[in-house]
Amino acid sequence: MKLSSKAENILGQINSNTKLGDLRKIAKDIKKDHELALELWSTGRFLPRQLAILIMDNKRISQDLISELDRDMQTHLPVERNQLIDWLMANQLLKDKKVTALIDSWENSPSALQRRVFWYHQARLRWMGQTPPDNTAELLAKIETNIAKEEPEVQWAMNFTTGWIGVYEKQYRDRCIAIGQDIGLYKGQIVSKGCTPDYLPDFIVIESKKRKL
């Protein structure tokens, strides 16, 4: 895609020292500009793609576009790929009810990134302090059956969901801890000071104590 002068100007403001806060400032000045977003996305570069997500028009986001963005994300390393899909979820997919409704259809998507979003969204429904949906027992049964054979990016989100279920839904706490003990995912993980390990028995105990739950 031949870039417009506007896109070239924006790209000139982005370099290896650009932080997320800088991208948010640029996006605040631009506001919504879907065509510009698609131009920036077409560069294939990580930071311009993060900026592109911020300025997309969520009214114009469809399953077809999401699938296209998903395919493009496969060109990135796993860390960047996960950051892009999580960034898309937080800044676009959850901003419009029609788009958010698509997430519920991704549990069995052939796309690992879309399955990741499904599970991450289930975690957020609890982590954000809302009344948990009534699907917890069903989710835990699926996690127990499937987490060991899932892709790493999906495993993380399933584990994250299990952790927040264990924190906020005390009747399932022992079951969630047992899942962590059985699968052993992230056991022995070293984290920075002040961060919570992803290993479920540690995560659930630490986060529950923080909230006095």
C-alpha positions in Angstrom: 0.0 0.0 0.0 1.3 3.4 -1.0 1.2 5.6 2.2 -0.3 9.0 2.3 1.7 12.0 3.5 -0.3 11.9 6.7 0.7 8.3 7.4 4.3 9.1 6.6 4.2 12.0 9.0 2.9 9.9 11.8 5.5 7.2 11.1 8.2 9.8 11.4 7.1 10.3 15.0 7.6 6.7 15.9 11.0 5.1 16.6 12.7 2.5 18.8 12.4 4.8 21.8 8.7 5.4 21.5 6.7 4.2 24.5 3.0 3.2 24.8 2.3 6.5 26.5 3.7 8.3 23.5 1.5 6.3 21.2 -1.5 7.2 23.3 -0.7 10.9 23.0 -0.4 10.6 19.2 -3.7 8.7 19.1 -5.4 11.3 21.3 -4.5 14.0 18.8 -5.7 11.9 15.8 -8.8 10.6 17.5 -10.6 8.1 15.1 -9.2 7.6 11.6 -9.9 4.2 10.3 -8.3 4.7 6.9 -5.1 6.0 8.5 -5.2 3.0 10.9 -5.3 0.6 8.0 -2.3 2.4 6.4 -0.3 2.2 9.6 -1.3 -1.4 10.0 -0.1 -2.2 6.4 3.5 -1.3 7.4 3.8 -4.6 9.3 5.7 -2.9 12.1 4.8 -3.5 15.7 4.6 0.0 17.1 2.6 1.5 14.1 0.3 -1.5 14.4 -0.3 -0.7 18.1 -1.1 2.9 17.2 -3.4 1.7 14.4 -5.4 -0.3 16.9 -5.9 2.9 19.0 -7.4 4.9 16.2 -9.6 2.3 14.5 -13.3 3.0 14.4 -14.9 0.2 16.4 -18.1 0.6 14.4 -16.3 -0.6 11.4 -14.7 -3.7 13.0 -16.2 -6.9 11.8 -15.3 -10.6 12.1 -13.8 -10.4 8.6 -11.5 -7.6 9.7 -10.6 -9.3 12.9 -9.6 -12.4 11.1 -7.5 -10.4 8.7 -5.7 -8.7 11.5 -5.3 -12.0 13.2 -3.5 -13.4 10.1 -1.3 -10.4 10.0 -0.3 -10.8 13.6 1.1 -14.3 12.8 4.1 -12.5 11.2 5.2 -11.2 14.7 7.1 -13.0 17.4 4.8 -14.6 20.1 5.3 -11.8 22.6 4.4 -9.1 20.1 1.5 -11.2 18.7 0.0 -11.6 22.1 0.4 -8.0 22.9 -1.3 -7.0 19.7 -4.3 -9.2 20.2 -4.7 -8.2 23.9 -4.3 -4.5 22.9 -7.0 -5.0 20.2 -9.3 -6.6 22.8 -8.8 -3.9 25.4 -8.9 -0.9 23.1 -11.5 -2.0 20.5 -13.3 -5.3 21.0 -14.6 -4.4 24.4 -15.7 -0.9 23.3 -18.7 -1.9 21.2 -21.4 -4.4 22.4 -21.8 -5.9 18.9 -18.1 -6.5 18.6 -17.9 -7.8 22.2 -20.6 -10.3 21.3 -18.3 -11.9 18.8 -15.9 -12.9 21.5 -18.4 -15.4 22.9 -18.2 -17.3 19.6 -14.5 -17.8 19.7 -14.2 -20.5 22.4 -13.6 -23.1 19.7 -12.2 -20.8 17.0 -9.5 -22.3 14.8 -7.5 -19.2 15.7 -5.4 -19.6 18.9 -5.4 -15.8 19.3 -9.2 -15.6 19.2 -9.5 -18.5 21.7 -7.1 -16.5 23.9 -9.4 -13.5 23.7 -12.4 -15.7 24.7 -10.7 -16.9 27.8 -9.0 -13.6 28.6 -12.5 -12.0 28.4 -13.9 -14.5 30.9 -11.1 -13.6 33.3 -11.8 -9.9 32.9 -15.5 -10.4 33.7 -14.3 -11.5 37.1 -11.2 -9.5 37.5 -13.0 -6.2 36.9 -15.0 -6.8 40.0 -18.3 -7.6 38.3 -20.7 -10.2 39.4 -19.4 -13.4 37.8 -21.4 -15.0 35.0 -23.2 -18.2 35.9 -20.9 -20.3 33.6 -18.1 -20.9 36.0 -18.6 -24.7 36.6 -18.8 -25.2 32.8 -15.6 -23.2 32.2 -13.7 -25.1 34.9 -14.7 -28.4 33.4 -13.4 -27.3 30.0 -10.2 -26.0 31.5 -9.6 -29.3 33.3 -10.1 -31.2 30.1 -8.3 -28.9 27.6 -5.7 -26.7 29.2 -2.8 -29.3 29.0 -3.2 -29.6 25.2 -3.8 -26.0 24.3 -1.4 -23.6 22.6 0.8 -21.6 25.1 -1.0 -18.3 24.4 -4.4 -19.9 25.1 -3.0 -21.8 28.2 -2.0 -18.5 29.7 -5.5 -17.0 29.3 -7.2 -20.2 30.6 -4.9 -20.2 33.6 -5.6 -16.5 34.2 -9.3 -17.2 34.1 -8.9 -20.0 36.6 -6.9 -17.7 38.9 -9.6 -15.0 39.1 -12.3 -17.6 39.5 -10.3 -18.9 42.5 -10.0 -15.4 43.9 -13.5 -14.1 43.5 -15.6 -17.3 43.7 -14.6 -18.9 46.9 -16.7 -22.0 46.4 -14.4 -23.0 43.5 -11.1 -22.0 45.2 -9.9 -25.4 46.1 -10.8 -26.8 42.7 -8.9 -24.0 41.0 -5.8 -24.5 43.2 -6.0 -28.3 42.4 -6.0 -27.4 38.6 -2.8 -25.5 39.2 -1.2 -28.3 41.2 -2.2 -31.0 38.6 -1.0 -29.1 35.5 2.0 -27.5 37.2 1.8 -24.6 34.7 4.2 -21.7 35.7 5.4 -23.6 38.8 8.7 -22.1 40.0 8.2 -19.0 37.9 10.4 -16.1 39.0 8.7 -12.7 38.9 9.7 -9.2 39.6 9.3 -7.7 43.0 5.6 -6.7 43.5 4.3 -9.0 40.8 2.2 -12.1 41.4 3.3 -15.5 40.0 1.0 -17.1 37.5 1.2 -20.5 39.2 -2.3 -20.9 40.4 -1.8 -22.0 44.1 0.4 -18.9 44.6 -1.7 -16.6 42.5 -4.9 -17.4 44.2 -3.5 -17.2 47.7 -1.7 -13.9 47.1 -4.5 -12.1 45.2 -7.2 -13.3 47.7 -5.2 -12.0 50.6 -4.8 -8.6 48.9 -8.6 -8.3 48.6 -9.3 -9.9 52.0 -11.5 -12.5 50.3 
